[in-house]
């Protein structure tokens, strides 16, 4: 099955979410190289201006400039729209900090853009770093721009963390990236202060000052006054947009108060909240702990709930919700709290605890899948270990499992449970065919691994070990079974019983493996039909057709088309 960008956890969500992420990445990239550029002032002015010339050759290209300013306005516009549409201002500290820092950025960024890009375009000012630094040095402006640098960087890092934390590699990378995140602004500030002291020393010299003024094409007082007016008007526009956002938020909240809905949480409180809010927003507004790793964007499924009562009143899942739920194989009663907006009373069960753990398995949490199951048992274990010390028995079993289990895990299989001298393994793949392929290849590799292990035993003067395996494909239920707080994920179903009974039949037949015809058909491999036998298994109502294999390691020679398994 081909995985598209929309199926990737990083790009789940609606077009507004993807647009917000894309515009944020454009701005973060610009800020990253801008800060590195400033930091080069720590070494030499030529390095500082050399990189700036290279950057501006790219960023002041008409196409790149349009991309940058489009990203700037789109990102800011989406942020204000998101605030206006919120049902509550209660949110995690990280999200609140990101929003506050984002709102502070324009207060200094507008002035910076006007004194650089606008001055360059209108008055042909040479807006090198030296010009910018002299404008700010040594008054409070230098500290305000330094604060802007930190605000932009922290805001961007929070956004990057919230985006990438859904990946499997992010957690292991974070300790290293924290160091980089601290280094970049420190490097930029060090470069700014070093270059500032140097250029201000030059600017204090009257002769050098005249050269600098001519080199930078210093704006006239009238030009500065015009730019101050442009900056003030831009700030007024920003405050107007912020005020409109606040009025829209308050107006919606007052209107929604005329409508309310009752939500009952299984093992939790019962709350009354405004209609129109998502279930996640209702939880947050009511102080009900509710996990939401992606911040409520529909890109993860940690906020998912099982709707125990009232599901009929909810509209069908949209594309964003359906893709995310499909990615985890969720049941029909499962919905994302961040995507549903209750209009009628609901009773819901939160699947994940706020501490990141799982709640006790719910009756409808069980997941039905058609998967391959492998049952394996060591032959003659009781006779072999009679008279041995318990330590020696444990040592032998651990060596045995160390030898064969890697063949299971290499094919994506998981040992569901160990049963003394045997085990039960399941191959949880994306579909029945892939699971069947994995089970067959694991059986072959187990047999080969056992041959190598037996060679070691013979070299030590110990007798060889023989095994029996039953391999079957059938319907299973995967879920958490056990007392609250002590439940473990396991599998149950007729398929487990069939695999166990097939393994038992290998004793009388003297073969190493019995593989059901159902699994062979799912794996789409050709066999000789005459070799398939019917087995009446204890506890199984219908006869089960299965293929006896004397040695599983010879399966690739006796089963035609085995190359499909290796390519699968």
WOLIN-V84798 format. One record per residue. N is the residue number from 1. RES is the residue in one letter. OMEGA is omega in radians with two decimals (999 if undefined). NEAR is the number of other ideal C-beta (glycine too) atoms within 8 Angstrom. Layout:
n: (N & N)
res: (RES & RES)
omega: (OMEGA & OMEGA)
near: (NEAR & NEAR)
//
This chain:
n: (1 & 2 & 3 & 4 & 5 & 6 & 7 & 8 & 9 & 10 & 11 & 12 & 13 & 14 & 15 & 16 & 17 & 18 & 19 & 20 & 21 & 22 & 23 & 24 & 25 & 26 & 27 & 28 & 29 & 30 & 31 & 32 & 33 & 34 & 35 & 36 & 37 & 38 & 39 & 40 & 41 & 42 & 43 & 44 & 45 & 46 & 47 & 48 & 49 & 50 & 51 & 52 & 53 & 54 & 55 & 56 & 57 & 58 & 59 & 60 & 61 & 62 & 63 & 64 & 65 & 66 & 67 & 68 & 69 & 70 & 71 & 72 & 73 & 74 & 75 & 76 & 77 & 78 & 79 & 80 & 81 & 82 & 83 & 84 & 85 & 86 & 87 & 88 & 89 & 90 & 91 & 92 & 93 & 94 & 95 & 96 & 97 & 98 & 99 & 100 & 101 & 102 & 103 & 104 & 105 & 106 & 107 & 108 & 109 & 110 & 111 & 112 & 113 & 114 & 115 & 116 & 117 & 118 & 119 & 120 & 121 & 122 & 123 & 124 & 125 & 126 & 127 & 128 & 129 & 130 & 131 & 132 & 133 & 134 & 135 & 136 & 137 & 138 & 139 & 140 & 141 & 142 & 143 & 144 & 145 & 146 & 147 & 148 & 149 & 150 & 151 & 152 & 153 & 154 & 155 & 156 & 157 & 158 & 159 & 160 & 161 & 162 & 163 & 164 & 165 & 166 & 167 & 168 & 169 & 170 & 171 & 172 & 173 & 174 & 175 & 176 & 177 & 178 & 179 & 180 & 181 & 182 & 183 & 184 & 185 & 186 & 187 & 188 & 189 & 190 & 191 & 192 & 193 & 194 & 195 & 196 & 197 & 198 & 199 & 200 & 201 & 202 & 203 & 204 & 205 & 206 & 207 & 208 & 209 & 210 & 211 & 212 & 213 & 214 & 215 & 216 & 217 & 218 & 219 & 220 & 221 & 222 & 223 & 224 & 225 & 226 & 227 & 228 & 229 & 230 & 231 & 232 & 233 & 234 & 235 & 236 & 237 & 238 & 239 & 240 & 241 & 242 & 243 & 244 & 245 & 246 & 247 & 248 & 249 & 250 & 251 & 252 & 253 & 254 & 255 & 256 & 257 & 258 & 259 & 260 & 261 & 262 & 263 & 264 & 265 & 266 & 267 & 268 & 269 & 270 & 271 & 272 & 273 & 274 & 275 & 276 & 277 & 278 & 279 & 280 & 281 & 282 & 283 & 284 & 285 & 286 & 287 & 288 & 289 & 290 & 291 & 292 & 293 & 294 & 295 & 296 & 297 & 298 & 299 & 300 & 301 & 302 & 303 & 304 & 305 & 306 & 307 & 308 & 309 & 310 & 311 & 312 & 313 & 314 & 315 & 316 & 317 & 318 & 319 & 320 & 321 & 322 & 323 & 324 & 325 & 326 & 327 & 328 & 329 & 330 & 331 & 332 & 333 & 334 & 335 & 336 & 337 & 338 & 339 & 340 & 341 & 342 & 343 & 344 & 345 & 346 & 347 & 348 & 349 & 350 & 351 & 352 & 353 & 354 & 355 & 356 & 357 & 358 & 359 & 360 & 361 & 362 & 363 & 364 & 365 & 366 & 367 & 368 & 369 & 370 & 371 & 372 & 373 & 374 & 375 & 376 & 377 & 378 & 379 & 380 & 381 & 382 & 383 & 384 & 385 & 386 & 387 & 388 & 389 & 390 & 391 & 392 & 393 & 394 & 395 & 396 & 397 & 398 & 399 & 400 & 401 & 402 & 403 & 404 & 405 & 406 & 407 & 408 & 409 & 410 & 411 & 412 & 413 & 414 & 415 & 416 & 417 & 418 & 419 & 420 & 421 & 422 & 423 & 424 & 425 & 426 & 427 & 428 & 429 & 430 & 431 & 432 & 433 & 434 & 435 & 436 & 437 & 438 & 439 & 440 & 441 & 442 & 443 & 444 & 445 & 446 & 447 & 448 & 449 & 450 & 451 & 452 & 453 & 454 & 455 & 456 & 457 & 458 & 459 & 460 & 461 & 462 & 463 & 464 & 465 & 466 & 467 & 468 & 469 & 470 & 471 & 472 & 473 & 474 & 475 & 476 & 477 & 478 & 479 & 480 & 481 & 482 & 483 & 484 & 485 & 486 & 487 & 488 & 489 & 490 & 491 & 492 & 493 & 494 & 495 & 496 & 497 & 498 & 499 & 500 & 501 & 502 & 503 & 504 & 505 & 506 & 507 & 508 & 509 & 510 & 511 & 512 & 513 & 514 & 515 & 516 & 517 & 518 & 519 & 520 & 521 & 522 & 523 & 524 & 525 & 526 & 527 & 528 & 529 & 530 & 531 & 532 & 533 & 534 & 535 & 536 & 537 & 538 & 539 & 540 & 541 & 542 & 543 & 544 & 545 & 546 & 547 & 548 & 549 & 550 & 551 & 552 & 553 & 554 & 555 & 556 & 557 & 558 & 559 & 560 & 561 & 562 & 563 & 564 & 565 & 566 & 567 & 568)
res: (X & X & X & X & X & X & X & X & X & X & X & X & X & X & X & X & X & X & X & X & X & X & X & X & X & X & X & X & X & X & X & X & X & X & X & X & X & X & X & X & X & X & X & X & X & X & X & X & X & X & X & X & X & X & X & X & X & X & X & X & X & X & X & X & X & X & X & X & X & X & X & X & X & X & X & X & X & X & X & X & X & X & X & X & X & X & X & X & X & X & X & X & X & X & X & X & X & X & X & X & X & X & X & X & X & X & X & X & X & X & X & X & X & X & X & X & X & X & X & X & X & X & X & X & X & X & X & X & X & X & X & X & X & X & X & X & X & X & X & X & X & X & X & X & X & X & X & X & X & X & X & X & X & X & X & X & X & X & X & X & X & X & X & X & X & X & X & X & X & X & X & X & X & X & X & X & X & X & X & X & X & X & X & X & X & X & X & X & X & X & X & X & X & X & X & X & X & X & X & X & X & X & X & X & X & X & X & X & X & X & X & X & X & X & X & X & X & X & X & X & X & X & X & X & X & X & X & X & X & X & X & X & X & X & X & X & X & X & X & X & X & X & X & X & X & X & X & X & X & X & X & X & X & X & X & X & X & X & X & X & X & X & X & X & X & X & X & X & X & X & X & X & X & X & X & X & X & X & X & X & X & X & X & X & X & X & X & X & X & X & X & X & X & X & X & X & X & X & X & X & X & X & X & X & X & X & X & X & X & X & X & X & X & X & X & X & X & X & X & X & X & X & X & X & X & X & X & X & X & X & X & X & X & X & X & X & X & X & X & X & X & X & X & X & X & X & X & X & X & X & X & X & X & X & X & X & X & X & X & X & X & X & X & X & X & X & X & X & X & X & X & X & X & X & X & X & X & X & X & X & X & X & X & X & X & X & X & X & X & X & X & X & X & X & X & X & X & X & X & X & X & X & X & X & X & X & X & X & X & X & X & X & X & X & X & X & X & X & X & X & X & X & X & X & X & X & X & X & X & X & X & X & X & X & X & X & X & X & X & X & X & X & X & X & X & X & X & X & X & X & X & X & X & X & X & X & X & X & X & X & X & X & X & X & X & X & X & X & X & X & X & X & X & X & X & X & X & X & X & X & X & X & X & X & X & X & X & X & X & X & X & X & X & X & X & X & X & X & X & X & X & X & X & X & X & X & X & X & X & X & X & X & X & X & X & X & X & X & X & X & X & X & X & X & X & X & X & X & X & X & X & X & X & X & X & X & X & X & X & X & X & X & X & X & X & X & X & X & X & X & X & X & X & X & X & X & X & X & X & X & X & X & X & X & X & X & X & X)
omega: (-3.10 & -3.14 & 3.13 & -3.13 & -3.12 & 3.13 & -3.13 & -3.10 & -3.10 & -3.05 & 3.03 & -3.12 & 3.14 & -3.11 & 3.11 & 3.11 & -3.13 & 3.10 & 3.10 & 3.12 & -3.12 & 3.13 & 3.10 & 3.12 & 3.09 & -3.12 & 3.14 & 3.11 & 3.11 & -3.12 & -3.12 & -3.11 & 3.07 & -3.14 & 3.07 & 3.12 & -3.14 & -3.10 & -3.14 & 3.05 & 3.09 & -3.07 & -3.11 & -3.14 & -3.12 & 3.10 & -3.12 & -3.09 & 3.12 & 3.12 & 3.12 & 3.10 & 3.12 & 3.13 & -3.08 & 3.05 & 3.12 & -3.01 & 3.14 & 2.89 & -3.02 & -3.11 & -3.13 & 3.09 & 3.13 & 3.12 & -3.10 & -3.09 & 3.05 & 3.11 & -3.12 & -3.10 & 3.12 & -3.11 & 3.14 & -3.14 & 3.13 & 3.12 & 3.13 & 3.11 & 3.12 & 3.12 & -3.10 & -3.06 & 3.13 & 3.08 & 3.14 & 3.09 & 3.03 & -3.09 & 3.08 & -3.10 & -3.13 & 3.13 & 3.13 & 3.14 & -3.14 & 3.14 & -3.13 & 3.13 & 3.12 & 3.13 & 3.12 & -3.05 & -3.09 & -3.09 & 3.10 & -3.09 & 3.14 & 3.12 & -3.12 & -3.12 & -3.13 & -3.07 & 3.13 & -3.04 & -3.14 & 3.12 & -3.14 & -3.06 & -3.05 & -3.02 & 3.11 & 3.10 & 3.04 & -2.99 & 3.02 & 3.14 & -3.14 & 3.11 & -3.12 & -3.10 & 3.13 & 3.11 & -3.03 & -2.98 & -0.14 & -3.10 & -3.04 & -3.10 & -3.12 & 3.14 & 3.10 & 3.11 & 3.05 & 3.08 & 3.09 & 3.13 & -3.13 & -3.13 & 3.14 & -3.07 & -3.14 & 3.10 & -3.14 & -3.13 & 3.09 & 3.13 & 3.13 & 3.13 & -3.12 & -3.13 & -2.99 & -3.07 & 3.08 & -3.12 & -3.10 & -3.06 & -3.00 & -3.08 & -3.13 & -3.09 & -3.03 & -3.11 & 3.14 & -3.10 & 3.05 & 3.09 & 3.11 & -3.13 & 3.09 & -3.08 & -3.01 & 3.13 & 3.10 & 3.10 & -3.13 & -3.14 & 3.10 & 3.10 & 3.14 & -3.13 & 3.14 & 3.13 & 3.12 & 3.12 & -3.10 & -3.04 & 3.10 & 3.06 & 3.09 & -3.06 & 3.10 & 3.08 & -3.04 & -3.12 & 3.13 & 3.14 & 3.13 & 3.11 & 3.11 & -3.13 & 3.13 & -3.11 & -3.10 & -3.02 & -3.01 & -3.12 & 3.07 & 3.09 & 3.12 & 3.12 & 3.10 & -3.14 & 3.10 & -3.14 & 3.08 & 3.11 & 3.11 & 3.13 & -3.12 & 3.14 & 3.11 & 3.10 & 3.09 & 3.11 & 3.12 & 3.14 & 3.09 & 3.12 & 3.13 & 3.11 & 3.10 & 3.09 & -3.14 & 3.13 & 3.13 & 3.14 & -3.11 & 3.14 & 3.11 & -3.11 & 3.12 & -3.14 & -3.09 & -3.13 & 3.11 & -3.12 & 3.13 & 3.14 & -3.10 & 3.12 & 3.09 & 3.13 & 3.05 & -3.06 & -3.13 & -3.07 & 2.99 & -3.05 & 3.03 & -3.06 & -3.12 & 3.00 & -3.14 & 3.08 & 2.98 & 3.12 & 3.11 & 3.11 & 3.07 & 3.12 & -3.11 & -3.13 & -3.09 & -3.14 & 3.12 & -3.12 & -3.10 & -3.11 & 3.07 & -3.01 & -3.08 & 3.11 & 3.08 & -3.13 & -3.13 & -3.09 & 3.03 & 3.13 & -3.07 & 3.10 & -2.98 & -3.12 & 3.01 & -3.09 & -3.09 & -3.13 & 3.11 & -3.10 & -3.10 & -3.11 & -3.11 & 3.07 & 3.11 & 3.14 & 3.07 & -3.08 & -3.10 & -3.11 & -3.10 & 3.13 & -3.11 & 3.14 & 3.12 & -3.11 & 3.14 & 3.11 & -3.07 & 3.14 & -3.11 & 3.14 & -3.06 & 3.09 & 3.08 & -3.10 & -3.10 & -3.07 & -3.11 & 3.13 & -3.06 & 3.02 & 3.10 & -3.12 & 3.14 & 2.92 & -3.02 & 3.11 & 3.13 & -3.06 & -3.08 & 3.04 & 3.13 & 3.14 & 3.10 & 3.13 & 3.12 & 3.00 & 3.09 & -3.08 & 3.11 & -3.08 & -3.10 & 3.11 & 3.12 & -3.08 & -3.11 & -3.13 & 3.01 & -2.99 & 3.07 & 3.14 & 3.13 & 3.06 & -3.08 & -3.14 & 3.09 & -3.11 & 3.04 & -3.07 & -3.09 & 3.14 & -3.09 & -3.01 & 3.12 & 3.12 & 3.13 & 3.07 & 3.13 & -3.13 & -3.12 & 3.14 & 3.13 & -3.12 & 3.13 & -3.12 & -3.14 & 3.08 & -3.14 & -3.14 & 3.06 & -3.09 & -2.99 & -3.05 & 3.10 & 3.10 & 3.11 & -3.09 & 3.12 & 3.13 & 3.12 & 3.12 & 3.12 & 3.04 & -3.10 & 3.09 & 3.02 & -3.11 & -3.12 & -3.10 & 3.13 & 3.14 & 3.04 & -3.12 & 3.10 & -3.10 & -3.04 & 3.14 & -3.03 & 3.13 & -3.06 & -3.12 & 3.14 & 3.14 & 3.12 & 3.08 & -3.10 & 3.14 & 3.11 & -3.12 & 3.10 & 3.13 & 3.10 & -3.08 & 3.06 & 3.14 & 3.13 & 3.10 & 3.12 & 3.09 & 3.14 & 3.13 & 3.12 & 3.06 & 3.09 & -3.13 & 3.14 & 3.11 & 3.14 & -3.12 & 3.14 & 3.13 & 3.14 & 3.10 & 3.04 & -3.12 & 2.97 & -3.11 & 3.00 & -3.07 & -3.07 & 3.06 & -3.14 & -3.12 & 3.13 & 2.97 & 3.11 & 3.13 & 3.13 & -3.10 & 3.12 & 3.13 & -3.13 & -3.13 & -3.10 & -3.11 & 3.08 & -3.13 & -3.10 & -3.13 & 3.06 & 3.11 & -3.12 & -3.11 & 3.13 & 3.13 & 3.14 & 3.13 & 3.13 & -3.13 & 3.08 & 3.11 & 3.13 & -3.13 & -3.12 & -3.14 & -3.10 & -3.11 & -3.10 & 3.13 & -3.10 & -3.03 & 2.91 & -3.12 & -3.07 & 3.12 & 3.12 & 3.11 & 3.14 & 3.13 & -3.14 & 3.12 & 3.10 & 3.07 & -3.10 & 3.10 & 3.04 & -3.08 & -3.11 & -3.11 & -3.14 & -3.13 & 3.08 & -3.13 & 3.04 & -3.02 & 3.13 & 3.14 & 3.13 & -3.00 & -3.08 & 3.05 & -3.11 & 3.05 & -3.10 & -3.13 & 3.04 & 3.12 & -3.08 & 3.09 & -3.08 & -3.13 & 3.10 & -3.05 & -3.11 & 3.09 & -3.09 & 3.13 & -3.11 & 3.11 & -3.10 & -3.12 & 3.11 & -3.12 & -3.07 & 3.10 & 3.12 & 999)
near: (4 & 3 & 5 & 6 & 5 & 7 & 8 & 9 & 9 & 10 & 10 & 17 & 11 & 7 & 5 & 9 & 12 & 10 & 10 & 13 & 11 & 9 & 14 & 13 & 8 & 11 & 13 & 11 & 8 & 10 & 11 & 9 & 9 & 9 & 14 & 12 & 12 & 14 & 12 & 12 & 13 & 9 & 6 & 6 & 10 & 6 & 10 & 15 & 11 & 8 & 11 & 11 & 8 & 8 & 11 & 8 & 8 & 8 & 10 & 7 & 8 & 5 & 6 & 10 & 10 & 8 & 9 & 12 & 8 & 9 & 13 & 10 & 8 & 11 & 12 & 10 & 8 & 12 & 11 & 11 & 10 & 9 & 10 & 10 & 7 & 9 & 11 & 9 & 4 & 6 & 8 & 6 & 5 & 9 & 10 & 9 & 10 & 12 & 11 & 8 & 12 & 10 & 8 & 9 & 12 & 10 & 8 & 13 & 10 & 12 & 8 & 11 & 9 & 13 & 12 & 10 & 8 & 11 & 14 & 11 & 5 & 8 & 8 & 6 & 11 & 9 & 11 & 9 & 12 & 12 & 12 & 12 & 14 & 12 & 8 & 10 & 10 & 5 & 6 & 5 & 8 & 13 & 7 & 9 & 11 & 10 & 9 & 12 & 14 & 9 & 12 & 11 & 13 & 10 & 12 & 12 & 9 & 12 & 11 & 9 & 11 & 12 & 10 & 9 & 9 & 11 & 8 & 4 & 6 & 11 & 7 & 6 & 8 & 9 & 7 & 7 & 8 & 8 & 8 & 8 & 9 & 8 & 8 & 13 & 11 & 8 & 12 & 13 & 10 & 10 & 15 & 14 & 8 & 10 & 16 & 13 & 8 & 9 & 14 & 12 & 8 & 10 & 10 & 6 & 8 & 5 & 6 & 9 & 11 & 8 & 8 & 14 & 8 & 8 & 7 & 13 & 9 & 9 & 9 & 6 & 5 & 6 & 11 & 9 & 8 & 9 & 13 & 8 & 8 & 10 & 12 & 8 & 8 & 10 & 11 & 8 & 8 & 11 & 8 & 8 & 9 & 10 & 8 & 8 & 12 & 8 & 8 & 9 & 12 & 8 & 8 & 11 & 10 & 7 & 7 & 12 & 8 & 4 & 8 & 8 & 14 & 9 & 16 & 10 & 14 & 9 & 5 & 6 & 6 & 7 & 10 & 7 & 11 & 12 & 11 & 8 & 13 & 12 & 16 & 12 & 13 & 17 & 12 & 12 & 11 & 10 & 5 & 11 & 6 & 11 & 11 & 12 & 9 & 13 & 8 & 10 & 9 & 14 & 12 & 11 & 10 & 9 & 15 & 14 & 13 & 13 & 13 & 8 & 8 & 11 & 9 & 4 & 8 & 11 & 2 & 4 & 8 & 7 & 5 & 11 & 13 & 9 & 11 & 14 & 14 & 8 & 10 & 8 & 6 & 8 & 9 & 3 & 9 & 12 & 15 & 14 & 16 & 12 & 11 & 10 & 8 & 14 & 6 & 7 & 10 & 16 & 12 & 14 & 12 & 13 & 11 & 12 & 10 & 7 & 4 & 6 & 6 & 8 & 11 & 8 & 11 & 9 & 5 & 8 & 11 & 10 & 9 & 7 & 9 & 8 & 15 & 15 & 19 & 17 & 15 & 14 & 10 & 11 & 9 & 7 & 9 & 6 & 6 & 7 & 10 & 6 & 3 & 8 & 5 & 6 & 6 & 9 & 10 & 8 & 8 & 10 & 10 & 8 & 9 & 12 & 10 & 8 & 11 & 14 & 10 & 9 & 12 & 14 & 10 & 8 & 12 & 9 & 14 & 10 & 11 & 9 & 7 & 7 & 7 & 6 & 8 & 11 & 12 & 16 & 13 & 14 & 16 & 10 & 10 & 4 & 7 & 10 & 10 & 10 & 16 & 14 & 13 & 15 & 17 & 17 & 11 & 16 & 15 & 12 & 11 & 15 & 14 & 10 & 12 & 12 & 9 & 9 & 13 & 10 & 8 & 8 & 11 & 9 & 6 & 6 & 4 & 5 & 5 & 6 & 11 & 8 & 12 & 14 & 16 & 17 & 17 & 15 & 15 & 12 & 9 & 15 & 10 & 12 & 11 & 11 & 8 & 6 & 5 & 5 & 5 & 6 & 11 & 7 & 6 & 10 & 12 & 8 & 10 & 8 & 13 & 13 & 10 & 16 & 15 & 11 & 15 & 19 & 15 & 10 & 13 & 16 & 8 & 5 & 8 & 6 & 10 & 12 & 16 & 17 & 13 & 15 & 10 & 10 & 15 & 13 & 7 & 11 & 12 & 7 & 12 & 5 & 11 & 5 & 5 & 4 & 9 & 11 & 8 & 7 & 12 & 5 & 11 & 5 & 5 & 11 & 2 & 4 & 7 & 14 & 10 & 13 & 13 & 11 & 13 & 7 & 9 & 12 & 8 & 9 & 15 & 8 & 5 & 8 & 13 & 6 & 8 & 10 & 6 & 11 & 12 & 7 & 5 & 8)
//
